[in-house]
């Protein structure tokens, strides 16, 4: 199943990292904000194959996000992973205005 999370929940998961895989859908050189321990997987025709080969555990907690304003790919990617049988897929659709202060987003 997929679940949209608000900014505060995204921030909390970033801070606590409790067994979550974070996937930024923007290439590392194009993401406006850098977070530690984040996997970059482009949302394209190879997304499902690339993701499932890296993360075969369908009970893994996953947070998919993009900080590109108006980018709907996190929702689409979450749909695809839910269809593949991943049980805990969260997505965050942020924007480049999200800034990192100390331990998370302001």
BALOBA-1460 file (C-alpha; in Angstrom, 3 decimals):
// residues 106
<rec num="1" residu="x" x="0.000" y="0.000" z="0.000"/>
<rec num="2" residu="x" x="1.067" y="3.577" z="-0.481"/>
<rec num="3" residu="x" x="0.601" y="6.500" z="1.856"/>
<rec num="4" residu="x" x="1.234" y="10.197" z="1.286"/>
<rec num="5" residu="x" x="2.996" y="11.822" z="4.205"/>
<rec num="6" residu="x" x="3.083" y="15.510" z="5.157"/>
<rec num="7" residu="x" x="6.247" y="17.533" z="5.707"/>
<rec num="8" residu="x" x="6.361" y="16.861" z="9.460"/>
<rec num="9" residu="x" x="6.168" y="13.091" z="8.987"/>
<rec num="10" residu="x" x="8.872" y="13.280" z="6.302"/>
<rec num="11" residu="x" x="11.045" y="15.311" z="8.660"/>
<rec num="12" residu="x" x="10.481" y="12.852" z="11.522"/>
<rec num="13" residu="x" x="11.413" y="9.858" z="9.374"/>
<rec num="14" residu="x" x="14.549" y="11.641" z="8.157"/>
<rec num="15" residu="x" x="15.595" y="12.335" z="11.733"/>
<rec num="16" residu="x" x="14.837" y="8.907" z="13.167"/>
<rec num="17" residu="x" x="15.673" y="6.679" z="10.149"/>
<rec num="18" residu="x" x="13.975" y="3.739" z="11.835"/>
<rec num="19" residu="x" x="14.527" y="1.057" z="9.203"/>
<rec num="20" residu="x" x="13.452" y="3.278" z="6.290"/>
<rec num="21" residu="x" x="14.958" y="3.355" z="2.824"/>
<rec num="22" residu="x" x="14.877" y="6.887" z="1.379"/>
<rec num="23" residu="x" x="14.694" y="7.146" z="-2.399"/>
<rec num="24" residu="x" x="15.199" y="10.508" z="-4.094"/>
<rec num="25" residu="x" x="13.762" y="10.406" z="-7.603"/>
<rec num="26" residu="x" x="16.003" y="13.244" z="-8.752"/>
<rec num="27" residu="x" x="19.585" y="12.557" z="-9.853"/>
<rec num="28" residu="x" x="22.104" y="13.395" z="-7.115"/>
<rec num="29" residu="x" x="23.479" y="16.347" z="-9.067"/>
<rec num="30" residu="x" x="20.007" y="17.856" z="-9.591"/>
<rec num="31" residu="x" x="18.474" y="17.530" z="-6.142"/>
<rec num="32" residu="x" x="18.282" y="20.931" z="-4.419"/>
<rec num="33" residu="x" x="18.800" y="19.508" z="-0.906"/>
<rec num="34" residu="x" x="21.220" y="16.740" z="0.019"/>
<rec num="35" residu="x" x="20.363" y="14.228" z="2.731"/>
<rec num="36" residu="x" x="22.662" y="11.509" z="4.046"/>
<rec num="37" residu="x" x="22.039" y="7.832" z="3.264"/>
<rec num="38" residu="x" x="19.643" y="8.442" z="0.388"/>
<rec num="39" residu="x" x="19.447" y="6.300" z="-2.737"/>
<rec num="40" residu="x" x="18.925" y="8.113" z="-6.042"/>
<rec num="41" residu="x" x="16.825" y="6.210" z="-8.564"/>
<rec num="42" residu="x" x="15.419" y="8.081" z="-11.541"/>
<rec num="43" residu="x" x="11.748" y="7.582" z="-12.219"/>
<rec num="44" residu="x" x="11.782" y="6.178" z="-15.734"/>
<rec num="45" residu="x" x="10.904" y="2.961" z="-17.556"/>
<rec num="46" residu="x" x="13.563" y="1.058" z="-15.570"/>
<rec num="47" residu="x" x="12.451" y="2.274" z="-12.140"/>
<rec num="48" residu="x" x="10.589" y="-0.863" z="-11.031"/>
<rec num="49" residu="x" x="13.359" y="-3.202" z="-12.192"/>
<rec num="50" residu="x" x="16.123" y="-1.146" z="-10.620"/>
<rec num="51" residu="x" x="14.260" y="-0.681" z="-7.347"/>
<rec num="52" residu="x" x="13.230" y="-4.310" z="-6.914"/>
<rec num="53" residu="x" x="16.758" y="-5.540" z="-7.644"/>
<rec num="54" residu="x" x="18.190" y="-3.238" z="-4.952"/>
<rec num="55" residu="x" x="15.394" y="-3.772" z="-2.428"/>
<rec num="56" residu="x" x="13.790" y="-7.210" z="-2.817"/>
<rec num="57" residu="x" x="12.219" y="-7.219" z="0.691"/>
<rec num="58" residu="x" x="8.593" y="-6.237" z="0.105"/>
<rec num="59" residu="x" x="8.101" y="-5.470" z="3.802"/>
<rec num="60" residu="x" x="10.843" y="-2.822" z="3.786"/>
<rec num="61" residu="x" x="9.695" y="0.662" z="4.866"/>
<rec num="62" residu="x" x="10.208" y="2.984" z="1.897"/>
<rec num="63" residu="x" x="9.986" y="6.757" z="1.578"/>
<rec num="64" residu="x" x="10.007" y="8.025" z="-2.000"/>
<rec num="65" residu="x" x="10.333" y="11.735" z="-2.598"/>
<rec num="66" residu="x" x="11.232" y="14.500" z="-4.990"/>
<rec num="67" residu="x" x="11.908" y="18.084" z="-3.999"/>
<rec num="68" residu="x" x="11.202" y="19.308" z="-7.519"/>
<rec num="69" residu="x" x="8.158" y="21.559" z="-7.308"/>
<rec num="70" residu="x" x="5.020" y="20.072" z="-8.903"/>
<rec num="71" residu="x" x="6.739" y="16.739" z="-9.550"/>
<rec num="72" residu="x" x="4.114" y="14.004" z="-9.286"/>
<rec num="73" residu="x" x="6.567" y="11.144" z="-9.838"/>
<rec num="74" residu="x" x="6.685" y="10.180" z="-6.117"/>
<rec num="75" residu="x" x="2.972" y="9.317" z="-6.231"/>
<rec num="76" residu="x" x="3.358" y="7.406" z="-9.499"/>
<rec num="77" residu="x" x="6.430" y="5.525" z="-8.243"/>
<rec num="78" residu="x" x="4.584" y="4.651" z="-5.017"/>
<rec num="79" residu="x" x="1.685" y="3.296" z="-7.101"/>
<rec num="80" residu="x" x="4.066" y="1.091" z="-9.072"/>
<rec num="81" residu="x" x="5.751" y="-0.279" z="-5.966"/>
<rec num="82" residu="x" x="2.383" y="-0.978" z="-4.324"/>
<rec num="83" residu="x" x="1.344" y="-2.862" z="-7.473"/>
<rec num="84" residu="x" x="4.549" y="-4.928" z="-7.180"/>
<rec num="85" residu="x" x="3.463" y="-5.928" z="-3.671"/>
<rec num="86" residu="x" x="5.531" y="-3.585" z="-1.495"/>
<rec num="87" residu="x" x="3.559" y="-3.115" z="1.702"/>
<rec num="88" residu="x" x="4.927" y="0.068" z="3.295"/>
<rec num="89" residu="x" x="5.490" y="2.728" z="0.650"/>
<rec num="90" residu="x" x="5.348" y="6.352" z="1.760"/>
<rec num="91" residu="x" x="5.795" y="9.286" z="-0.568"/>
<rec num="92" residu="x" x="6.504" y="12.956" z="-0.093"/>
<rec num="93" residu="x" x="5.996" y="15.583" z="-2.741"/>
<rec num="94" residu="x" x="8.059" y="18.517" z="-1.591"/>
<rec num="95" residu="x" x="9.591" y="21.472" z="-3.338"/>
<rec num="96" residu="x" x="12.941" y="23.142" z="-3.712"/>
<rec num="97" residu="x" x="11.870" y="25.551" z="-0.951"/>
<rec num="98" residu="x" x="12.378" y="22.755" z="1.587"/>
<rec num="99" residu="x" x="15.536" y="23.659" z="3.487"/>
<rec num="100" residu="x" x="17.608" y="21.641" z="5.883"/>
<rec num="101" residu="x" x="18.234" y="23.125" z="9.325"/>
<rec num="102" residu="x" x="20.206" y="21.079" z="11.845"/>
<rec num="103" residu="x" x="18.162" y="17.844" z="11.854"/>
<rec num="104" residu="x" x="15.565" y="18.165" z="9.146"/>
<rec num="105" residu="x" x="13.283" y="20.482" z="7.284"/>
<rec num="106" residu="x" x="12.236" y="23.833" z="8.631"/>
